[in-house]
Amino acid sequence: MDGLDIRRAEWSKSSHSSANGQCIQVARNLPGMVAVRDSKNPGGPKLIFSPADWRTFLSGVKSGDLRP
């Protein structure tokens, strides 16, 4: 997915994030994609998901299927 333009990303952090700094930020305002980054390193790498893949991931987290 090289060459994707995420300069207009509007990043948000989950209300479930704790104060320990272990947080991610998500941008859902980009057409056809959901971008994810580490809140401690906003200039670092980003993960890009299709909206369907993002929904599948969130469903797995909420159901407990994706525990460490």
N, C-alpha and C positions, 0 to 999 in steps of 0.2 A: 504494500500500500504506500509505496514511496510517492512523494509529490503531493500528498494531501495538504490542503490549505486549512490550518486550524488557527490562523491568526485572529479570527473573530470568536474564538471559543469563549464562552462565559462559564468560568469555573465555579463550582460550588462544592462545599464539604458537607458531608452527612451530619445531621443533627445527632446521630449516634456516636460521632467521633468523641474520643476522650481527650483529655488535656495532656496525654503522654507523648504526643507528637507522631504517633503511628497512624497517620491518616492518608487517605487518598482524596483527590478532587476529581469531579466528573463534569464534563461539558456535554450537555444533551441538546444544545441549540444548533448543532451543525447538521446540514442536510445529509441524510443517509448514513450517519455515523455517530458513535458515542466515543468520546475521547476520555482517557483516564491518565492521571499523573500522580506522582508522589508529592504531597504537600510540602515536604521538606526540601524538595529539589524541583521547583516549578520550571526551571529551564532545562531539565533533564529529559530523558526519553518519555514518550507517551505511548500508551497502548490504544489501538483503535479497534472498535468492535462495530459490527453491524447492529442496528437496533434489535433485530431478532436474537442475535447471539448474546447481547447484553441482557435481554429479558430472560433468556435461558440461564445465564450465569446467576442473575439475581434470584431466580426461582430456586436454583440449587443451593444458594447460600441460605435463603429463608427456610427451606425444608430441612437443612442440616446435612445435606448430601456432600457438601464441600468443606467439611471441617478439617483442620490441619492434623 
